[in-house]
């Protein structure tokens, strides 16, 4: 996951941190776990903003467990987008969660990343959409190749 964050770069990372929903973290009961993993005394928008440079340093240092937890936080903060993308691709899911043993070949067909990006770029922020497309590819296809949309 660190490689995905590094490939997307610090500006996209910055926008992803800004999009964290504290309410969703509480709803899905990951608030306390993330606060601990993030090494924060208080978890709110100001604390996240101030901690962002430390988060990026941990990503650059290759802290994979932290990167995985952080990616979960980003994704939980944008579940509506995830549901939309999975439904668009025809991937069976329960409110954005799918079977981890899913065989992706029938759903992630040629140019799926570009089709998802084109379909949802007007509805969702570029940064979270790019992150999710790359995260989904990493999770299901174990790919290390970064998707960036055609100009």
C-alpha positions as MATLAB code, in Angstrom:
seq = 'XXXXXXXXXXXXXXXXXXXXXXXXXXXXXXXXXXXXXXXXXXXXXXXXXXXXXXXXXXXXXXXXXXXXXXXXXXXXXXXXXXXXXXXXXXXXXXXXXXXXXXXXXXXXXXXXXXXXXXXXXXXXXXXXXXXXXXXXXXXXXXXXXXXXXXX';
ca = [
       0.000    0.000    0.000;
       2.894    2.382    0.656;
       3.873    2.057   -3.001;
       0.396    3.113   -4.113;
       0.483    6.178   -1.857;
       4.013    7.116   -2.961;
       3.117    6.680   -6.628;
       0.062    8.910   -6.282;
       2.215   11.502   -4.539;
       2.005   13.891   -1.595;
      -0.609   16.230   -3.106;
      -3.159   13.457   -3.611;
      -2.261   12.091   -0.165;
      -2.913   15.563    1.282;
      -6.395   15.630   -0.273;
      -7.135   12.108    0.960;
      -6.262   13.058    4.548;
      -8.495   16.129    4.246;
     -11.377   13.844    3.214;
     -11.337   11.652    6.336;
     -14.752   11.477    7.998;
     -14.479   11.237   11.785;
     -18.169   10.331   11.940;
     -17.711    7.348    9.611;
     -14.747    6.149   11.675;
     -16.956    6.159   14.750;
     -19.841    4.503   12.899;
     -17.629    1.633   11.722;
     -15.863    1.412   15.082;
     -12.349    2.119   13.814;
     -12.000    5.527   15.485;
     -10.051    4.349   18.549;
      -7.927    1.881   16.597;
      -6.941    4.500   14.050;
      -6.281    7.120   16.738;
      -3.861    4.675   18.359;
      -2.259    3.607   15.053;
      -1.923    7.257   14.002;
      -0.278    8.055   17.356;
      -2.732   10.868   18.048;
      -3.940   11.963   21.476;
      -6.993   13.559   19.891;
      -8.539   12.615   16.546;
     -10.207   15.542   14.841;
      -9.747   17.613   11.684;
      -7.088   19.860   13.224;
      -5.075   16.939   14.621;
      -5.207   15.205   11.222;
      -4.057   18.359    9.449;
      -1.119   18.771   11.813;
      -0.208   15.064   11.672;
      -0.275   14.825    7.887;
       3.495   15.425    7.434;
       4.203   12.662    9.971;
       1.767   10.356    8.182;
       3.555   10.999    4.881;
       6.942   10.345    6.511;
       5.638    7.001    7.762;
       4.425    6.137    4.260;
       7.812    7.068    2.793;
       9.485    4.927    5.483;
       7.457    1.941    4.294;
       5.185    1.343    7.310;
       2.826   -1.066    5.532;
       0.530   -1.740    8.507;
      -0.018    1.985    8.946;
      -0.601    2.399    5.203;
      -3.179   -0.403    5.257;
      -5.008    1.144    8.219;
      -4.893    4.558    6.585;
      -6.293    3.182    3.344;
      -9.168    1.618    5.305;
      -9.868    5.017    6.883;
      -9.900    6.719    3.458;
     -12.226    4.078    2.036;
     -14.653    4.044    4.976;
     -14.907    7.808    4.603;
     -16.172    7.339    1.015;
     -18.365    4.234    1.131;
     -21.035    5.699   -1.152;
     -18.437    6.012   -3.921;
     -17.245    2.456   -3.331;
     -20.784    1.085   -3.602;
     -21.303    3.049   -6.836;
     -18.052    1.791   -8.371;
     -18.611   -1.838   -7.360;
     -22.176   -1.745   -8.695;
     -20.957   -0.144  -11.940;
     -18.435   -2.980  -12.341;
     -21.045   -5.591  -11.414;
     -19.059   -6.791   -8.391;
     -21.409   -8.382   -5.838;
     -21.170   -6.450   -2.567;
     -22.891   -5.737    0.702;
     -22.862   -1.946    1.121;
     -19.358   -1.713   -0.356;
     -17.892   -4.864    1.163;
     -17.211   -7.865   -1.051;
     -15.946  -11.421   -0.653;
     -12.158  -11.326   -0.337;
     -11.949  -14.580   -2.356;
     -13.706  -12.936   -5.294;
     -12.298  -13.875   -8.699;
     -11.941  -10.458  -10.387;
     -11.413  -11.519  -14.021;
     -15.085  -11.340  -14.998;
     -15.535   -7.891  -13.447;
     -12.244   -6.110  -14.052;
     -12.196   -6.377  -17.812;
     -10.003   -4.451  -20.240;
      -9.832   -0.697  -19.550;
     -12.027   -0.985  -16.444;
      -9.975    1.656  -14.637;
     -10.466    4.254  -17.381;
     -14.200    3.461  -17.635;
     -14.635    3.882  -13.867;
     -12.659    7.118  -13.890;
     -14.642    8.582  -16.796;
     -17.982    7.510  -15.328;
     -17.403    8.883  -11.812;
     -14.949   11.761  -12.200;
     -17.787   14.293  -12.280;
     -19.412   12.845   -9.169;
     -16.469   12.178   -6.841;
     -13.179   13.903   -6.125;
     -10.322   12.983   -8.439;
      -8.007   12.064   -5.559;
     -10.271    9.557   -3.803;
     -11.417    8.088   -7.113;
      -7.815    7.527   -8.263;
      -6.940    6.081   -4.898;
      -9.863    3.668   -4.945;
      -9.261    2.509   -8.518;
      -5.630    1.759   -7.657;
      -6.532    0.210   -4.300;
      -9.131   -2.074   -5.915;
      -6.621   -3.144   -8.575;
      -3.981   -3.762   -5.889;
      -6.427   -5.696   -3.697;
      -8.021   -7.878   -6.382;
      -5.319   -8.181   -9.029;
      -2.250   -7.750   -6.787;
      -0.979   -5.308   -9.400;
       1.836   -2.902   -8.697;
       1.206   -0.851  -11.808;
      -0.365    2.541  -11.091;
      -3.374    3.713  -13.042;
      -3.431    7.351  -14.043;
      -6.191    8.437  -16.434;
      -5.560    9.240  -20.068;
      -5.502   12.975  -20.610;
];
